[in-house]
Every structure is written in C-alpha cells, then in structure tokens.
Amino acid sequence: MEDREPFSREIELFDRYFAGEAEDFRSLKLDIIFGTPSQRRVWTEARKIPYGQTAAYRDIALRMHHRGYRFIGQAMNKNPYLIVIPCHRVIGADGGLGGFGAGLELKRFLLRVEGVIISSD
C-alpha cells in the first residue's frame, strides 16, 4: 500500500475540486522552475482566474501589457501543472474553447466540473 500521507493535502484539494466544490489551488505553493520568465508570468496570471470563471487569451495579454495573444496560448500549452494552473479557464475572445494541450474534451470536462457553459458546446 502506498504512503499517501505526504500528499494528503493535495488529495483533499483534488477530491473537493472533482466533487464540484470551488477550489482554486492557490493554497498550494508551486516551485515553478520550468519555462521561461515570460511563460511563468503567464502561468502566474492564469492562477488568478477564479474557479468557475474564464478569461480570454487577449485579457491575459492585456493584463500583462503583452501584445501577443498567441504567445499566451503557447505558454499555456507548456503549463506543467494542469488544473493547478488553470489553463482550461483560458478561452477565445469569441467565447470558444480555443486550444488545450491535453485535448479539448478534457478542457470541456474541467469547465463543466466548474459549472462553466461554453457557447460552442
């Protein structure tokens, strides 16, 4: 039997999340050593998107004073902490899903867990 004690807090958070309870995972401290400084800034900005809400790639770029909306999507695609850094909450300006490195079906599923309705569904 595995010793799950070292990860009991994380297990509790994910259990709550998948039960549909509002969880933003910001209580988890992340040591983000991956990616470029710009990617890490994008991921930090994405962590600010509240549970059950979305933001457009454009919105994140504007908050960062960055001109490249596509860069935001490329940075999200390199996100090393799926769900904890909620790249699934980042959508297109038209309300469509945009992309998702782990597949659009998973993105739809995660958004549904959070009660988000996407216009393209």
C-alpha positions as CSV (number, residue, x, y, z in Angstrom):
1,M,0.0,0.0,0.0
2,E,1.3,3.5,-0.9
3,D,2.0,6.0,1.7
4,R,-0.3,8.8,0.7
5,E,0.3,10.9,3.8
6,P,2.9,13.2,2.2
7,F,0.2,14.2,-0.4
8,S,-2.9,14.2,1.8
9,R,-3.5,18.0,1.4
10,E,-3.2,17.7,-2.4
11,I,-5.5,14.7,-2.4
12,E,-8.1,16.6,-0.3
13,L,-8.0,19.6,-2.7
14,F,-8.4,17.5,-5.8
15,D,-11.2,15.4,-4.2
16,R,-13.0,18.7,-3.4
17,Y,-12.4,20.0,-6.9
18,F,-13.7,16.9,-8.7
19,A,-16.7,16.9,-6.4
20,G,-17.6,20.3,-7.8
21,E,-16.6,22.4,-4.8
22,A,-14.9,25.7,-5.6
23,E,-11.2,25.1,-5.3
24,D,-8.6,27.4,-6.8
25,F,-5.4,25.5,-5.6
26,R,-3.8,28.8,-4.6
27,S,-3.1,27.3,-1.2
28,L,-0.5,25.1,-2.9
29,K,2.9,26.7,-3.2
30,L,4.4,26.0,-6.5
31,D,8.1,26.0,-7.2
32,I,7.9,26.8,-10.9
33,I,11.3,26.2,-12.2
34,F,10.1,25.3,-15.7
35,G,9.7,27.6,-18.6
36,T,10.9,31.0,-19.5
37,P,10.3,34.0,-17.3
38,S,7.6,35.2,-19.7
39,Q,5.8,31.8,-19.5
40,R,6.0,31.8,-15.7
41,R,4.4,35.3,-15.7
42,V,1.5,33.9,-17.9
43,W,1.0,30.9,-15.6
44,T,1.0,33.2,-12.6
45,E,-1.6,35.4,-14.3
46,A,-3.7,32.3,-15.1
47,R,-3.7,31.3,-11.4
48,K,-5.7,34.5,-10.7
49,I,-8.7,33.3,-12.8
50,P,-11.3,32.3,-10.2
51,Y,-12.9,28.9,-10.1
52,G,-16.0,28.8,-12.4
53,Q,-14.9,31.8,-14.4
54,T,-12.9,32.2,-17.6
55,A,-10.7,34.8,-19.2
56,A,-9.8,35.3,-22.9
57,Y,-6.2,34.9,-24.1
58,R,-6.5,38.6,-25.0
59,D,-7.5,39.5,-21.5
60,I,-4.4,37.9,-20.1
61,A,-2.2,39.5,-22.7
62,L,-3.6,42.9,-21.9
63,R,-3.2,42.4,-18.1
64,M,0.5,41.6,-18.8
65,H,0.9,44.5,-21.2
66,H,1.8,42.0,-23.9
67,R,0.8,42.3,-27.5
68,G,0.9,38.6,-28.5
69,Y,-2.3,36.8,-27.7
70,R,-0.9,33.7,-29.4
71,F,2.0,33.8,-27.0
72,I,-0.4,33.4,-24.2
73,G,-1.8,30.2,-25.8
74,Q,1.7,28.9,-26.5
75,A,2.7,29.5,-22.8
76,M,-0.5,27.7,-21.6
77,N,0.4,24.8,-23.8
78,K,3.6,24.4,-21.9
79,N,1.9,24.6,-18.5
80,P,3.5,21.9,-16.2
81,Y,0.7,22.0,-13.6
82,L,-2.6,21.1,-15.3
83,I,-5.6,22.1,-13.2
84,V,-3.5,23.8,-10.5
85,I,-2.5,26.4,-13.1
86,P,-6.0,26.6,-14.7
87,C,-5.2,26.9,-18.3
88,H,-8.5,25.3,-19.1
89,R,-10.1,28.6,-17.9
90,V,-8.5,30.5,-20.7
91,I,-10.7,30.7,-23.8
92,G,-11.0,32.5,-27.1
93,A,-12.3,36.1,-27.2
94,D,-15.3,34.8,-29.1
95,G,-16.3,32.5,-26.2
96,G,-15.0,29.4,-28.0
97,L,-12.7,26.9,-26.3
98,G,-9.5,27.9,-28.2
99,G,-6.9,25.2,-27.7
100,F,-5.8,22.8,-25.0
101,G,-2.6,20.8,-24.9
102,A,-4.4,17.9,-23.1
103,G,-7.3,17.8,-25.6
104,L,-10.5,19.8,-25.9
105,E,-12.6,17.0,-24.4
106,L,-10.7,17.4,-21.1
107,K,-11.0,21.1,-21.3
108,R,-14.7,20.8,-21.7
109,F,-14.9,18.3,-18.8
110,L,-12.9,20.6,-16.4
111,L,-15.0,23.6,-17.3
112,R,-18.2,21.6,-16.7
113,V,-16.9,20.5,-13.3
114,E,-16.7,24.2,-12.5
115,G,-20.1,24.9,-13.9
116,V,-18.9,26.9,-16.9
117,I,-21.1,26.8,-20.0
118,I,-19.1,27.3,-23.3
119,S,-21.0,28.8,-26.2
120,S,-19.6,26.2,-28.6
121,D,-21.0,23.3,-26.7
